[in-house]
Amino acid sequence: MASDPAKRIYDIQQFGEFGGVNPSITDSSTYTFLEGETMEETFLGHMEGCFLYSRHWNPSNKFLADALAAMEKTESAWITSSGMAAITCSLLQLCHSGDHIVTSVTTYGGTYAFLKNWLPKYNIEVSFVDITNLDQVRNAMQPNTKVIYTESVTNPLLQVSDIPELAKIAQENGAKLMVDNTFTPMIFSPAELGADLVVYSMTKFINGKNDCVAGAICGSKAFINNLSNVNDGTAMLLGPVLDPLRSSSILKNLHTLHLRMKQHSLNALFLARKFEALGLALKYPGLKSHPQHDLHTQLMNSEFGYGGMLAIDFGTEKNANQIMFKMQQANIGYLAVSLGYFRTLFSCSGHSTSSEIPAEVQKEMGLSDGLVRLSVGLDNNIEEVYERIKSCL
């Protein structure tokens, strides 16, 4: 895979109102029109370049959306107030009562809860499959299937989705492929691999500071226009708008994402190799022992590495909690949910970010009671960090 998302962001020229090197931040909730006819045309969606109301569009969110669309090589993008808002708005825009979704059983707990517990209330059926088993995906497709939903690298088991093959299955069945790329921004370019929609929790790697919650939807111009339509656009009517100040901050951080992803990946690969040599049971796509290592290597933009996420199985929740406590005491990082931070974060997935998934389903999908998910930080001396981790094991 040869793609340069960092260059595409760099090539965008976005100036402030008075020639500032950073785009100006708007703090207006509503915008003026010189003529009444222009306002009416904007309401009808016929007017390009005009801003109506910040829940619809505002200049700061548009700057960030344009940058994300460039990064993903999609026609357009939409900014939301959380990653879950990006996921839910997209699925609700694509699906109606009586429709069907095929999804990976291994997915973020909040997404699982929405798919399993919330959508059935509106008569939207969901089939959960092993996303790495393409025959299971094919067999789950129905005449009313509208979406195949997956994560590029699944949370927390780090399975790699075969996006080109999933795209073929979706296309053959008249469905859309929607990919959450939160774990692997710049590493994977799902739209170039065949995905129709790419969603993000920008809270994580894209922003990288854990100082805000935000999401993004990248797709065709037609889809984003429908999503923001004042009459029936899901995002417009549900209203998950991001504050312009936060949007502007994320845009600045986006320009260092390529550097950060390289360092996250370097550090995670170093630790993964060391842990494997110790005989620990772990999952990391950069290791040849990973079942989808070759697939990841084939699909990735290689200069950005295999990502900053790894998972170690310590067998039991008790063992996991003891080791995480020791690691926090040793100042290796923080026992906390979320990921993509400049410090290492760790949590026991089955009892935190995947706790919405019933225990019996966790067992069926191979999520151990003692699986610890590590979001590896940007430490400059990863060798010294490893020695501290080793002393906690």
Secondary structure as GFF3:
##gff-version 3
##sequence-region A 1 393
A	DSSP	alpha_helix	5	10	.	.	.	ID=ss1
A	DSSP	alpha_helix	36	43	.	.	.	ID=ss2
A	DSSP	alpha_helix	59	72	.	.	.	ID=ss3
A	DSSP	beta_strand	76	80	.	.	.	ID=ss4
A	DSSP	alpha_helix	83	94	.	.	.	ID=ss5
A	DSSP	beta_strand	100	104	.	.	.	ID=ss6
A	DSSP	alpha_helix	109	113	.	.	.	ID=ss7
A	DSSP	pi_helix	114	118	.	.	.	ID=ss8
A	DSSP	three_ten_helix	119	122	.	.	.	ID=ss9
A	DSSP	beta_strand	125	129	.	.	.	ID=ss10
A	DSSP	alpha_helix	134	140	.	.	.	ID=ss11
A	DSSP	beta_strand	145	151	.	.	.	ID=ss12
A	DSSP	alpha_helix	163	172	.	.	.	ID=ss13
A	DSSP	beta_strand	176	180	.	.	.	ID=ss14
A	DSSP	alpha_helix	190	193	.	.	.	ID=ss15
A	DSSP	beta_strand	197	201	.	.	.	ID=ss16
A	DSSP	beta_strand	215	219	.	.	.	ID=ss17
A	DSSP	alpha_helix	221	227	.	.	.	ID=ss18
A	DSSP	alpha_helix	234	238	.	.	.	ID=ss19
A	DSSP	alpha_helix	244	254	.	.	.	ID=ss20
A	DSSP	alpha_helix	257	278	.	.	.	ID=ss21
A	DSSP	beta_strand	281	283	.	.	.	ID=ss22
A	DSSP	alpha_helix	293	299	.	.	.	ID=ss23
A	DSSP	three_ten_helix	302	304	.	.	.	ID=ss24
A	DSSP	beta_strand	309	313	.	.	.	ID=ss25
A	DSSP	alpha_helix	317	329	.	.	.	ID=ss26
A	DSSP	beta_strand	333	335	.	.	.	ID=ss27
A	DSSP	beta_strand	344	348	.	.	.	ID=ss28
A	DSSP	three_ten_helix	349	351	.	.	.	ID=ss29
A	DSSP	alpha_helix	359	365	.	.	.	ID=ss30
A	DSSP	beta_strand	371	375	.	.	.	ID=ss31
A	DSSP	alpha_helix	382	392	.	.	.	ID=ss32
###
